[in-house]
């Protein structure tokens, strides 16, 4: 849970730099991180459980489309 919130805070401060680091893993997911970095931060601050389903729900609640929310949740949970 703390690691997920830390990932969100990192996106808020350095989303562009984080996207560059992720680009070698998945260019499409790195683009999503860059595009939605501020919303990722807001969503992770809303979390009260550290499950993938809760993360997808939080990402969707801040306006991220469902397919993008699932892709972002995959990369966040993989990194954490």
Phi, psi and omega in degrees: 000312179296324180293323178294317178294325177295320176300317179298317179295322177296320177298321182294320183276316186222052182301322181293316179293321178296320178298321177296322179291325181281344186302326180290334177279312181200111182296323181291320179287328175296321178295322177294318178299316180296316184293320187250023187302316180292322179289328177298316178301311180299317181294317181291332176290337179278346186293141171238352172225156185259038180264159179296320180297319178294323179294315178300316180298317179294320179295319178293327182292339179263007173103010177275131179303151188299320179293322177290322179297318178295319179295318178293319178297322178300311184290322179295312181294326178294319181287328182276000000 
